[in-house]
């Protein structure tokens, strides 16, 4: 039975909740728009930069933006306060909406894991709950604050992770390696599925990345690109230093950074100190993916120089798969997850995350661009032969239909 063919002629209803700005969050948007296209009535509760609640509609999704903005900083207490403010507002709004016209499913995206409490009242009243774990919180906080796994704060985060998962009827992980880690933390494997952060084929039509202005001389522009969150663990400062090491060798080298995050002021200061203004360029905050696609398509090479730690080892960056779908060569730090999906060795993997080694790999792509493009095409064909959003999306729709119908739920990987 599809969402369009309920016995009473009505649609299924799903609430989605995430501490995020909806328009710039590709995973949340894909899930919401997929459910809407399948006939579900979708209401998404998200952050808003403003003092008042706002209601609007995007691609058929009813968007409820609550007056809480994202915190960026180093204070654990400030993060917690921001999370709690959004949780209380979202829980109240979702509960009131459920009483007016019940939700069949409430889908909660992390971080934080305890945001699942926003679904507590609908759950008590019969709705089914999905907890979608974009990241693994214990490892994120170990990395961000330099804490060992045995630290009391990390143990507390692990305890809330398990408690949050128990409150949900089903849990989604963003990668297979993340799912393995969650099982190691104590989550039941039968309650866990993997929904990869795959590009939507309707938006990211695959193509060969051959810009018309492929540089021939050192002074010709060679465009590096990065889009997404700006945080220390993602190593953009190392990428900027690598650009500084190459500026005399390749005067036309440019690095465009599109996004926002905790580390942005530090990066601006670093660019000034290295006299790289003009060579390194920043956007004015996050922008919807549709707006930046022309810039991504024109890039010669993407740069994702994440530092290697417990949190980045389980990441499969959405941006990496977007570059791959577009056919843009991407230099990416090697990790357990990268090796899981792409193999042990590739000239596009950064084995050592230092400015010097990153500069060597940028220079290699600059001087062997056609070989880098062939390697990108090989990786593209291999990866998307196994994983596509259309197949993963079908599994997600089957999951929410099974939950809403009260039938047996099969995990998928």
C-alpha positions in Angstrom: 0.0 0.0 0.0 1.5 3.3 -1.0 1.1 6.6 0.7 -1.3 7.7 -2.1 -3.7 4.8 -1.5 -4.8 4.9 2.1 -8.2 3.4 2.8 -9.7 6.8 3.6 -8.1 8.5 0.6 -5.7 10.6 2.8 -2.0 10.7 2.7 0.4 9.4 5.3 1.9 12.2 7.5 5.5 12.4 8.6 7.2 15.0 10.8 10.9 15.6 10.4 13.0 17.4 13.0 16.6 18.5 12.7 18.9 21.1 14.3 19.8 22.4 10.9 19.1 25.1 8.3 16.9 23.0 6.0 17.7 24.7 2.7 21.5 24.0 3.0 21.2 20.4 4.4 21.3 18.0 1.4 20.6 14.8 3.4 17.5 16.3 5.1 16.2 17.8 1.9 16.6 14.5 0.0 14.7 12.5 2.6 11.9 15.1 2.9 11.5 15.6 -0.8 11.6 11.8 -1.4 8.7 11.2 1.0 6.8 14.1 -0.5 7.2 12.8 -4.0 5.9 9.4 -2.8 2.7 11.1 -1.6 3.5 11.7 2.1 2.5 14.9 3.7 5.8 16.2 5.1 6.3 18.8 7.8 9.9 19.7 8.6 10.9 21.5 11.9 14.3 23.3 11.5 16.4 26.2 12.7 15.8 29.8 11.7 18.1 32.8 11.9 15.5 35.2 13.2 13.4 36.1 16.2 10.1 34.7 15.0 8.8 31.4 13.8 8.3 31.2 10.0 6.1 28.9 7.9 6.8 28.3 4.2 6.8 25.6 1.6 9.8 24.3 -0.4 9.2 21.7 -3.1 6.0 20.6 -1.5 7.6 20.2 2.0 5.9 22.3 4.7 8.8 23.9 6.5 8.4 25.2 10.1 11.4 27.3 11.0 11.7 27.8 14.7 13.5 30.9 16.1 16.7 29.3 17.2 20.0 29.7 15.3 22.9 27.3 15.2 25.7 27.8 17.8 29.2 27.9 16.5 32.0 28.0 19.1 34.1 26.0 21.6 31.7 26.1 24.6 30.1 22.7 25.5 27.6 24.5 27.7 26.6 26.9 24.9 26.2 24.0 22.5 24.0 22.2 25.0 21.9 25.3 25.7 21.3 25.9 22.0 20.3 22.2 21.5 17.9 22.4 24.4 16.3 25.6 23.2 15.6 24.0 19.9 14.5 20.7 21.5 11.9 22.4 23.7 10.5 24.4 20.9 10.4 21.5 18.5 8.9 19.1 21.0 6.1 21.5 21.8 5.4 22.3 18.2 5.4 18.6 17.1 3.2 17.6 20.1 0.6 20.3 19.3 0.6 19.4 15.6 0.2 15.7 16.4 -2.9 16.4 18.5 -4.5 18.3 15.6 -3.9 15.6 13.0 -1.7 12.7 13.9 1.6 11.9 12.4 2.2 8.3 11.3 6.0 8.7 11.6 8.4 11.1 13.2 11.9 11.2 11.7 14.5 12.9 13.8 18.0 13.8 12.4 21.0 14.2 14.6 23.1 15.8 16.1 22.4 15.7 19.0 21.0 12.2 19.6 18.7 13.3 22.4 16.8 15.4 19.9 14.7 12.2 19.5 12.9 13.5 22.6 11.0 15.9 20.3 9.1 12.8 19.1 8.2 11.6 22.6 4.6 12.7 22.7 3.7 11.4 19.3 5.4 8.1 20.2 3.3 7.8 23.3 0.3 8.4 21.1 1.1 5.7 18.6 3.5 7.3 16.0 6.6 5.4 14.9 10.0 7.1 15.4 13.2 7.0 13.3 16.5 8.3 14.6 18.8 9.3 11.8 22.3 9.4 13.1 24.3 11.6 10.7 27.3 11.5 13.0 28.5 9.4 16.0 28.5 11.9 18.9 31.1 10.2 21.2 33.7 10.3 18.5 32.8 13.8 17.4 33.2 15.2 20.9 36.4 13.2 21.5 37.8 14.9 18.5 36.4 18.3 19.1 37.5 18.6 22.7 40.5 16.3 22.8 38.9 13.9 25.3 39.7 10.1 25.7 37.0 7.5 25.4 37.2 6.9 29.1 36.4 10.5 30.1 33.2 10.8 32.1 31.7 13.3 29.6 32.3 10.8 26.7 30.7 8.0 28.8 27.7 10.2 29.4 27.4 10.9 25.7 27.6 7.2 24.9 24.8 6.6 27.5 22.5 9.2 25.9 23.3 7.7 22.5 22.0 4.3 23.6 19.0 5.7 25.4 18.1 7.8 22.4 18.3 4.7 20.1 16.1 2.8 22.5 13.4 5.4 22.2 13.4 5.1 18.4 11.7 2.2 16.5 14.5 2.2 13.9 17.9 3.8 13.6 19.6 5.0 10.4 23.4 5.3 10.1 25.1 7.4 7.4 27.8 4.8 6.5 28.5 1.1 6.9 31.5 1.8 9.1 29.4 4.1 11.3 26.8 1.2 11.6 29.6 -1.1 12.7 30.7 1.4 15.3 27.2 1.9 16.6 26.8 -1.9 17.0 30.1 -1.9 18.9 28.6 0.8 21.1 25.7 -1.5 21.9 22.9 -0.8 19.4 21.1 -3.9 18.1 22.1 -4.6 14.5 18.5 -5.7 13.6 17.3 -2.2 14.5 19.9 -0.4 12.3 19.9 0.4 8.6 22.4 2.3 6.4 21.2 5.3 4.4 24.2 6.7 2.5 24.5 10.4 1.9 24.1 9.9 -1.9 23.7 12.6 -4.4 20.3 12.9 -6.0 20.6 11.8 -9.6 18.0 14.4 -10.7 20.4 17.2 -9.5 23.8 15.7 -10.0 23.8 14.4 -13.5 27.1 12.6 -14.0 29.5 14.1 -16.5 33.2 14.1 -17.4 34.9 17.1 -15.7 36.7 18.7 -18.5 36.6 22.5 -18.0 37.0 24.5 -21.2 39.9 26.4 -19.8 42.1 23.6 -18.7 45.4 25.4 -17.7 48.4 25.0 -19.9 50.8 27.5 -18.2 51.6 28.0 -14.5 49.9 31.4 -14.5 46.7 30.0 -15.9 43.9 29.7 -13.2 43.6 26.3 -11.6 40.6 26.2 -9.3 40.4 24.2 -6.1 37.0 23.9 -4.4 35.6 23.0 -1.0 32.0 23.4 0.2 30.5 22.5 3.5 31.2 22.9 7.2 34.4 24.8 8.3 35.9 23.1 11.4 39.4 22.3 12.6 39.0 18.5 12.1 38.3 19.1 8.4 41.8 20.4 7.8 41.2 23.5 5.7 44.0 25.4 7.4 46.3 22.7 6.1 44.9 23.1 2.7 45.4 26.9 2.8 49.0 26.4 3.9 49.5 24.0 1.0 48.2 26.7 -1.4 50.8 29.1 0.2 53.6 26.6 -0.6 52.5 26.4 -4.3 51.8 30.1 -5.0 55.2 30.8 -6.7 55.2 27.6 -8.7 51.6 28.0 -9.8 50.6 31.7 -9.7 47.2 30.9 -11.1 46.2 28.6 -8.2 42.9 29.6 -6.6 41.1 27.9 -3.6 37.4 28.7 -3.2 35.9 27.8 0.2 32.1 27.8 0.4 30.5 27.4 3.8 30.7 28.5 7.4 31.7 27.1 10.8 33.8 27.5 14.0 37.1 27.8 12.2 36.2 30.6 9.8 37.7 33.5 11.7 40.9 31.5 12.1 41.1 30.8 8.4 40.6 34.5 7.5 43.5 35.4 9.8 45.6 32.7 8.3 45.0 33.9 4.8 45.9 37.4 5.8 49.1 36.2 7.6 50.2 34.2 4.5 49.3 37.1 2.1 47.0 34.8 0.2 44.1 37.3 -0.3 42.9 36.7 -3.8 44.3 33.2 -3.9 42.0 31.9 -1.2 38.4 33.1 -1.5 35.5 32.6 1.0 31.8 32.7 0.3 29.3 34.6 2.4 28.1 31.6 4.5 26.3 28.4 3.4 24.4 28.5 0.2 21.9 26.0 -1.3 23.5 23.3 -3.5 21.5 24.5 -6.5 23.1 27.9 -6.2 26.7 26.6 -6.1 26.5 23.9 -8.7 27.9 26.1 -11.5 30.9 26.8 -9.3 31.5 23.1 -8.5 31.2 22.1 -12.1 33.9 24.6 -13.2 36.4 23.5 -10.5 39.5 21.6 -11.6 39.9 19.8 -8.3 38.2 19.5 -4.9 40.2 19.4 -1.7 39.1 17.6 1.4 42.1 17.4 3.7 40.5 16.2 6.9 42.7 15.4 9.9 42.8 11.8 10.8 41.0 11.0 14.1 38.2 8.9 15.5 35.4 11.1 14.1 36.8 11.6 10.5 37.7 7.9 10.2 34.0 7.0 9.9 33.0 9.9 7.7 32.0 9.6 4.0 31.7 13.3 3.1 28.5 14.1 1.1 30.6 16.6 -0.8 33.0 13.9 -1.9 30.2 12.0 -3.5 28.8 15.1 -5.1 32.2 15.9 -6.7 32.4 12.3 -7.8 28.9 12.4 -9.4 29.9 15.5 -11.3 33.2 14.0 -12.3 35.4 16.6 -10.5 38.7 15.0 -9.2 38.8 15.2 -5.4 41.8 14.9 -3.2 40.5 13.3 0.1 42.2 12.2 3.2 42.4 8.4 3.5 40.4 6.8 6.3 38.8 3.5 7.2 35.6 4.6 5.5 37.3 5.9 2.4 39.2 2.6 2.1 35.9 0.7 2.6 34.2 2.3 -0.3 37.2 3.1 -2.7 39.9 0.6 -1.9 43.3 0.8 -0.3 45.2 3.0 -2.8 44.4 5.8 -5.2 46.5 8.7 -6.4 43.7 11.0 -5.2 43.9 9.8 -1.6 45.9 12.0 0.8 48.0 9.5 2.9 49.8 12.1 5.0 47.9 15.1 6.1 50.6 17.8 6.2 50.8 21.0 4.1 53.8 19.7 2.3 52.2 16.4 1.3 48.9 18.1 0.4 50.9 20.5 -1.8 52.6 17.5 -3.6 49.2 16.0 -4.4 47.7 19.3 -5.6 50.8 19.7 -7.9 50.3 16.1 -9.2 46.7 16.8 -10.1 47.7 20.1 -11.7 50.4 18.5 -13.8 48.7 15.2 -14.5 45.1 16.4 -14.8 44.0 14.0 -17.5 45.2 11.0 -15.4 43.4 12.4 -12.4 40.3 12.7 -14.5 40.6 9.1 -15.7 40.9 8.0 -12.0 37.9 10.0 -11.1 35.9 8.3 -13.9 37.0 4.9 -12.7 36.0 5.6 -9.1 32.7 7.1 -10.3 31.7 4.1 -12.3 32.7 1.6 -9.6 31.0 3.4 -6.7 27.7 4.3 -8.5 27.4 0.8 -9.9 26.9 -0.3 -6.3 25.2 2.7 -4.6 22.6 5.0 -6.0 20.1 7.4 -4.3 17.2 5.8 -6.3 17.9 2.4 -4.7 18.6 3.7 -1.3 15.6 6.0 -1.5 13.4 3.1 -2.3 14.6 1.3 0.8 13.9 4.3 2.9 10.3 4.6 1.5 9.8 0.9 2.2 10.9 1.5 5.8 8.6 4.4 6.6 5.7 2.6 4.9 6.3 -0.6 7.0 6.6 1.5 10.2 3.3 3.4 9.4 1.5 0.2 8.6 2.7 -1.5 11.7 4.3 -4.4 9.8 7.6 -6.1 10.2 10.6 -3.8 9.5 13.5 -5.1 7.6 16.9 -3.4 8.1 18.8 -2.6 4.9 22.5 -2.1 4.2 
